[in-house]
């Protein structure tokens, strides 16, 4: 099925703004931008959840009223196609969002850069999450291909680089959680190695094929703090050094993955830091 034609562009990196094709950009207010980030990252969201998240200090009746007013202004201010739905809200069909179509590189700006969200603690987490993952990917010679909600798809030149990045991400998330005193950021990582089909869509490079499918299925096996990787990743010669340096052990198992013929050799690399085994 062909993708719907682009009706609006939505930029959430740097100063948040939207535009219709061929028109000037319109800046978004902080609450409107916050709502659109929630829908871009989480997908379709129950209306009451969005209201409670945007106005955490208000009673639910007041939060609902505030949200209804914000949606009315958006829909009657020229951006009627940005948000769709009634009991649940979602971005409109044909809305092209920058955080889904481009790598989050430093030149693009930070998520909702320049806006103050001191009353929305979750935004600090979202920003820290993406900033940290992108930094670790770059440190390991990788590249972020795209974001899918709050997930990140990245490529690396060699399996050991991917494994090193996975271990670095896990440690970085632990440090963020420790500083906050809460385990709010849960990371689930899957790694696979193999050939892919590279295609340019909407001016960005994307990857398709069985390698991508297997990586996604392997990621689905992971629990919080666990890393799952396939045999080509773990048995790559330089991966042994990465595992040895980290003090981690790869535990082999044979698993049937949905949509993949036969069982696949998958290795779990469990967390061995503070709280391991608890």
N, C-alpha and C positions, 0 to 999 in steps of 0.2 A: 504494500500500500504506500503510495507516495506521501511524503511529508506535507502537512498543510502549508499553504503559502504564508510567508512572514507578514503578519499584520502590524506588529509592534516590536520594537527592540527594547530590551530592558537591561540597563547597565547597573550592576550592584557593586562593582569594583571602583574605588574612588568615590567621587560624588555621585550618589544614586540618581538616575534619571531615566526617562523613557522617551521614545520618539516613534512616530508613525513614519513609514517610508517617505522620503522626500521632504520631511518637515524638520523644524528645529527641535532640539531636545528640551524637555521640560523637567526641571528638578523636582525631586520627590521630598515630601516632608518626612521627618524622622519616623513617625508612626506608620505612614504608608510604606516607607522603605523597609521597616521592620517586618511588616506583614508579608511583603513580597519576598523577602529573604526566607521567611519561614516556609512559604509555599514552594519556593525554588529548591530548598534543601530537603524538606520533608515530603513534598508532594501533596496530594489531596489531604486536607486537614479538617477535622470537625470544627464547625463554626465556634462552638463554645470553648473548645481548646484554644483556638486562636485568640479569642477575646480575653480569656483568663491569662494567657501568656503575655499579651500586650499591655494589659492593665492589671498586674498582679495585686496592686493595693486596693482595687475596687471590688465591691460586691459584684456577683455575677450579673445581676440585672443591670447595673451601671456599665459593666464591661461590654455587655451585649449592645447597649444603647450607643456607646462610644464607637464600637465596631460598625454598627449600622450607619452611623453618620459618616465615618471614614469611607465606607464602601459607596455611599451615595455621592460623596464629593468626587471620588475617583471616577465613578461611572458617568457622572454628569459633567466632568471636567475634560472630556476628550479622550479619556483612557478607558472607555467602556469595555474594551476587549482584554484588559489586563487580568481581571479576576472573574472567574465564572463559578457558578454553584450557589446553592441556597443553604441547606443544612450542613453541607461540607463545601469548602472553598478550594479552588485550584487555579493555577495560572491558565489563562485562556489558550486555546489552540492557536498555533501560529505565533505565539510570543517567543522570541528568540532571546535567551538570557546569556549574558557574557560568561557567567561562572560555569555554564554547561557547554559552552562552545569554544573556550580558549583556555590554555594553561594559565594557572594563577601565578604569573611571573611578577617580579617586583615592579616593573614598569607599568603594569596595569593598575596599580594602587591596591590598597588594602580593602577588605570587605567593608562597605559603608564608611569609607574613609572620611574623616572630618566631622562625623556626627557623634554626639555624645549619647551613650546609652547606659548611664550609670544606674538607671532604674531597671534595666533589663540585663541581669547577670548572665543570662544565657548567651548574649552576644559576645561577651568576653570569652566564653568557652568556644564559640564558633570561630572567632578570629584566631584564638590560640591554636585550635585544632588545625585549621588550614595552613596557618603560618608555619607551624612546626613540621607538618608533613611535607610541605614544599621545601623547607630548608634541608630536611634529611634526604629527600630525593635528590636534590641538587648536589649535596655533599658526596653522594655516591654515583655521580656521573649519570644520573637518570633524568627523565623528563616526565612531567605530568601530562598525560594525554587528555584527560577530561575529568570532571567531577560529575558524580551521579548522586544527587541528594547530598548527604554528608560523606559519601564514599569517594575515594580517589583511585583512578586507574593510572598506573605509571609503567614506563618501560625502562629497561636498563641494558647496557651493552653486554653484560655477562651475568650468569646466575649468581656468582658470589657477590656481585654488587647488589643485586636484588635482596639477597639474604642479609647482607650487612645493613641495608636500608631498613629491612623489616625489624631486625634486632634494635636498630637505633630508634625507630618509631616507637617500639614498645617501651623502651627505656624512657624516651622523652615524654610519653603519655603518663608513665608512672610518676615522673618528676612533677608534671603539671598537677596531677591529682594530689600528690603529697603536699605541694605548696598550698593547695586549696583546702586540704583536710577532708576531702570527699572524693570518692571514686566516681566522678561524673562522666569521665571520658573513657569509654570502653572501645578497645581496638581489636578487630578481627582481621587477620591477614592470611591471604592465600597466594602462593607463588607457583608458576609453571613456566617452563621454557620450551620454545619451539617456534616454527615458522608461522607468520601471520600474513593476512592480506591487508595491505595498507591502502586506504582510500581517503581522498580529500572530499569532505562534505562541509558545506557552509563555511568555506575558507579555513577549515582546520583539518588536521590529519587525524584519522581514526583507524582503529584496528579491528579486524573481524577474523573469524575462522575457529577451527577446533581448539587451537591453543588458548584463545581468549575464553571459549566456553569452559574448558577444563579449569582454567584459573578461577573463573567465577564459581564453579561447583566446589572447588577445593576451599575457596574462601568461605563458602557456606558451611563448611564443616567446623570452622574455628569457633571456639568459645573465647570469652574475654581473656586477653593476655596470651592466648595460644597462637602459634604460627603453624600453618600447614603448608607443606611444600611437596612437590612430586619428586620422583626418583632422579630425573635429569638435573634437577636443581641441587639436591643433596649430594649426588655422586659426582658433580662437577669437581675437578681436582682442587681448585682453590677454595671450594666451600668448606672442606675439612679444616682448613686454617681458620676460617671465619668462626666456625663452631667452636674450635679449640680455644680461640682467644676469648670467646664469650663465656666459656664454661658450660655451654648448653649441649644437650644430647638430643639426637634425632631418633625418634621411636617409630619403627616401621609398622605399617599395617596395610592390608589389602581391603579396598573399599569399592563398592559399586557406586558410581556416580550417575545421577539422573541424566539420561540422554546420551550416555557414553557406553559403547559396547564393551563388555567384559569388565573385570575388576582392575583397578588402577593402584599401583604401589604409591602410597602416600605416607609422608613422615610428619609426625607431630613434634614440634619443638616447644615443649612446655616451659612456662615461666619458672625460673629457678631463683628469683630474687626474694625480697621480703614478702612474707605471707604465702609463699609457695606451699601447696599441699593443704592449705586451710580453706 
